[in-house]
Amino acid sequence: MTAHVATLPQEATADGTVTGGGFGHVPVLADEVVQLARAAFAATPLGWIVDCTVGGGGHADALLHALPQARLLALDRDPEAVQAARTRLAPHGERARIVHGTFSGVAAVAAQHTVRPIRLVVADLGVSSHQFDTARRGFSLRLDGPLDMRMDATCGESLADLLANVRVEELADVLYDYGDIRRSIGTARIVLESVRGGATTTGALAALLERRLGRVGRIHAATQVFQALRMWVNDEAAELDAWLRDAPGLADVDGTTLACITFHSGDDRAVKQAFAKLERVGLGERRGRWERATRKALVASAAEQASNPRSRSAKLRALRWSPGSAPDGDGGAA
Ligand SMILES: C[S@@+](CC[C@H](N)C(=O)[O-])C[C@H]1O[C@@H](n2cnc3c(N)ncnc32)[C@H](O)[C@@H]1O
């Protein structure tokens, strides 16, 4: 598995807060997401957008501006993101509803808020710049913070808690599966040696990893280790699987669009495979078919990549629901 490695922005103050730009996250592929939304709302301006990862509200704000009659249901598992998005989207008044929750539960949240018709469901995976650049959250290699890495620090186990009990083989699997780390047993031993030897901060762990593993080209060897640990702490693969299973069921009108932005090759592969299956088999009992809204994955333009290095690893895939006709492949509704 090849991990896309994002270059992290570095303008942070001593307490780890990003300077300038408020929440500090620049939305990726925002024009492309807005274009998909315009197509999904082409027949009528009314309907709902479900933003499964609202973050600082960058995509949400752009969508609400572009589609002045659309309404938005947005969620995020990070209470700080929910707060930031509520502040940013406040000028849109009742058009924007922001809820704290994981996107594995998006179907239940949408049912609870009776949002119909839904014209766009979008997920922009991974971490926000705010999370990376806030030292106390414990995501950063460059800013010293606690070994935490939880997107929602109100629940679940922190990285320190997980590392206290994990077996070396189990940790090696995490590093191999989510970080593409070949010498995973050796690297897992270094991580455990560090924390069991008393390291309690990201800085101490990163320093030991760099000393022992060096750099791969310009990339800090610890970057991939940190990425793998973050995906493990937040159970990101299971979250994505659940979203890929349940979010398609939200389709209810002609043109409902399902869009997903990934930053990691394993996530992109999961999305690609799940979308290919949806194209083949549709939604089981329900009459209709999913068609590609983009011929292949969209990537950021050269200009966007130059201005926002996070966008370099982004891939956007999207499908469009068309009720009434059956899929070509096996298992389609009669
Ligand atoms: C890349 S940021 C989204 C940025 C946002 N689209 C914007 O324009 O500001 C990813 C966000 O997804 C959230 N997130 C990640 N996994 C999640 C999950 N399983 N459920 C809900 N939110 C999640 C993170 O907390 C983070 O705020």
Ligand as a Chemical Component Dictionary entry (heavy atoms), coordinates in Angstrom:
data_LIG
# 
_chem_comp.id                   LIG 
_chem_comp.type                 NON-POLYMER 
_chem_comp.pdbx_formal_charge   0 
_chem_comp.three_letter_code    LIG 
# 
loop_
_chem_comp_atom.comp_id 
_chem_comp_atom.atom_id 
_chem_comp_atom.alt_atom_id 
_chem_comp_atom.type_symbol 
_chem_comp_atom.charge 
_chem_comp_atom.model_Cartn_x 
_chem_comp_atom.model_Cartn_y 
_chem_comp_atom.model_Cartn_z 
_chem_comp_atom.pdbx_ordinal 
LIG C1  C1  C 0  -10.232 17.164 5.786  1  
LIG S1  S1  S 1  -11.168 17.684 7.150  2  
LIG C2  C2  C 0  -12.652 18.312 6.425  3  
LIG C3  C3  C 0  -12.553 19.735 6.036  4  
LIG C4  C4  C 0  -13.835 20.354 5.530  5  
LIG N1  N1  N 0  -14.357 19.662 4.362  6  
LIG C5  C5  C 0  -13.646 21.825 5.229  7  
LIG O1  O1  O 0  -13.804 22.212 4.068  8  
LIG O2  O2  O -1 -13.344 22.593 6.144  9  
LIG C6  C6  C 0  -11.728 16.158 7.761  10 
LIG C7  C7  C 0  -12.701 16.288 8.925  11 
LIG O3  O3  O 0  -13.345 15.029 9.024  12 
LIG C8  C8  C 0  -13.550 14.733 10.371 13 
LIG N2  N2  N 0  -13.708 13.291 10.443 14 
LIG C9  C9  C 0  -12.780 12.356 10.188 15 
LIG N3  N3  N 0  -13.291 11.129 10.349 16 
LIG C10 C10 C 0  -14.592 11.311 10.684 17 
LIG C11 C11 C 0  -15.666 10.413 10.959 18 
LIG N4  N4  N 0  -15.481 9.094  10.922 19 
LIG N5  N5  N 0  -16.867 10.929 11.239 20 
LIG C12 C12 C 0  -17.063 12.282 11.273 21 
LIG N6  N6  N 0  -16.071 13.177 11.057 22 
LIG C13 C13 C 0  -14.853 12.694 10.745 23 
LIG C14 C14 C 0  -12.341 15.281 11.068 24 
LIG O4  O4  O 0  -12.609 15.514 12.418 25 
LIG C15 C15 C 0  -12.057 16.556 10.276 26 
LIG O5  O5  O 0  -12.662 17.661 10.876 27 
# 
loop_
_chem_comp_bond.comp_id 
_chem_comp_bond.atom_id_1 
_chem_comp_bond.atom_id_2 
_chem_comp_bond.value_order 
_chem_comp_bond.pdbx_ordinal 
LIG C1  S1  SING 1  
LIG S1  C2  SING 2  
LIG S1  C6  SING 3  
LIG C2  C3  SING 4  
LIG C3  C4  SING 5  
LIG C4  N1  SING 6  
LIG C4  C5  SING 7  
LIG C5  O1  DOUB 8  
LIG C5  O2  SING 9  
LIG C6  C7  SING 10 
LIG C7  O3  SING 11 
LIG C7  C15 SING 12 
LIG O3  C8  SING 13 
LIG C8  N2  SING 14 
LIG C8  C14 SING 15 
LIG N2  C9  SING 16 
LIG N2  C13 SING 17 
LIG C9  N3  DOUB 18 
LIG N3  C10 SING 19 
LIG C10 C11 SING 20 
LIG C10 C13 DOUB 21 
LIG C11 N4  SING 22 
LIG C11 N5  DOUB 23 
LIG N5  C12 SING 24 
LIG C12 N6  DOUB 25 
LIG N6  C13 SING 26 
LIG C14 O4  SING 27 
LIG C14 C15 SING 28 
LIG C15 O5  SING 29 
# 
